């Protein structure tokens, strides 16, 4: 006996005025009602084609494809620009890869070292990092850090105690060298990154 049949019998056996409503709700929640719909099952295609079925290409198109495939690679590269020109279409714009990291580029050895030197030479923005300091010079370094940052005494002290830590970011080379020199005079060791 199914659950819906039991619910119908319980609802109909009570002599209440809401008996008819209970029978309706029992039928609504019945799983047997869903089986009797007779809806057709949709058969999914093996391969999804968003453009729908297409007719086979004409003989002209097949001959053209054969002629293109027979061309040497140098001439195949000239087809797209020639078609764009002929159809008055603008050439595609190059997508910039700036800001994306594609991992190490190039081979190993001297070629990789040469590229690394080029990148170091091209760098225009630097960070100043406090590496270490003399314990006796801690107060001088805290005072010096407060001169080129807008940190309070407590924040500057906490920053110095976290050494090695980056003191200031996004500086020009000249600004970074001036800060490093001030930290050196105060008794600390700072580096440019």
N, C-alpha and C positions, 0 to 999 in steps of 0.2 A: 504494500500500500504506500503510495507516495505521500510526501509531506503536504502537498496542496490538497489532496483528497481529505486528509485528516483535518486540515484547517477548515475546509468547507463543512464537514460534518459537525465540527465543534461550533462553528458560527451559526449553522442552521438549527441546531438542537436547542439553542437558548431562546426562550420566549421573550425577547426584548424588541423594542421598536427599531433598534439599530441593526437588526439581523440582516436586513437586505444590504446595508452598506458594508457589513463585514464580509458578506459573500462576494461583493464586488471587489473589495480589497484583496481577498484571498485569490480571486481570479487574476487580478493585476500582478500579484507577486508570484504567480504560478509559473513553474518552468515548463509545464505542459502547453501553456498558451503560446509560448515562443516556438515550440516544435511544430505547431500547426500552421505556420505562416505560409509555407509553400514558396518562399523566396528563392530565386535562382542564385546559385553560387557563381561568383565571378572567378573566371580562370585567368590567372596572371600570365602574361606572355613570358617566354623564355628569356628574351633580351628586351630591355626597355629602349624604345626609340622615341625621343621627345618630339620628333617631327612627323611621326606616323609613317605608314608605308609609303615608299617612294617607287616610282616606276624605274625600270632599268634604264641606264644611260643610252642615248642614241648612238648610232654608228659613228657619227662625226666626233662625238666626245671620246669614244673608245679609240678612234684613230689618232686624235690629238694627244691623248694620254700615252699612246705607244710612241708617238714621235718625240714627246717630251722625255720619256724614259730613255730613248736612244741618244739623246744629246750628251755631250761631254759635261763634266761637273762645272767647268768654268761658265758655260752657257746656261746651265740650269740656274746658277746664282743670279744671272741677269734677267730671268723671267719675271720675278716679283717686282723689281723696280720698273721694268718696261710696262707691265700691266697696270701698275699704279699710275704711271704717267699717261697711258692710253685712256684709262677710265677716269682721269681727272681726280684722283684721290690723293690726299696729303700723305707724305711718307710717315710711317709710324715713329713716334717719339721714343727716344731711348729712356729706359727706366734707370734712375740713379740708384746705385748701390751704396751711396754714402750713408754711414751710420750703421750699416750691417756688418757683422763680423762673420767672415766665412772661414775662420780658422787660419792656420799657418799656410801662407801662400808660397809657392816656389819649392825648389829642391832643398837639399841639405848642404852643409859645408859652407863654402865661401859665399855662395849666392844668397843663402838665408841670412848670413851675417851682414852682407852688403845691404839687404833690404831693411834689416833691423837698424843699421846706422842711418839709413835714409829717414826712417820714421822718427828717430831721435832728433835728427836735424830739423825735421818739419814741425816738431812740437812747439806750440806757441803759448800754451796755457800750462801753468805749473802749480803744484801743491807743495807746501812746506811742512815737513814732518820733523817733530822733535824726537830724536833717537834716544838720547840719554843726557844726564846732567850731573854735576857734582852736588852732593847733598848740602854742602855749605853754601852753594849758590842758588838754592831753591827759591829764596825770597826775591833775589834779583831777577830770576827768570820769570817769576809770576808777575812782577812789576813790568817787565819788558813786554810780556804777552798782552797785558792790559793796554799797552800803548797802541798796538796795531790791531786789536780786536775790540769789540764793544762788550766784553765780558766783565762781570762784577768780580770782586775779590774771591768769593767762594767758588764761582764757576771756573775762574782761571786756575785756582789751586787744584780743583778736581781734575782739570784737564792736564796739568803738569804731572800729577800723580799717576795718571794713566799711561805715561810714556812707555813705549813709543806710540805716538799719536799724531794725527794730522792737525796742525795748528790753524792753517788758513788754506783755502782752496781757490782755484781760478785766478792765479796771479800771472802777471807778465814776468819775463825772466829777470828784468831789472828789479822789480819789487821783491821777488823771491830772494834774490841775492842780497838785497839790503836787509831783509828780515833775518836771513841766515847769519849775516855778519853781526847783527845786534845780539842774537842768541849766543853766538860764539864769544863775544866780548863779555856777556853776562855769565858765562861759564857752562854753557850747554852745547850739545852737538845736534845740529839740525841739517837735514838734507832736502834737496829738491827732487820731487817726483814728477 
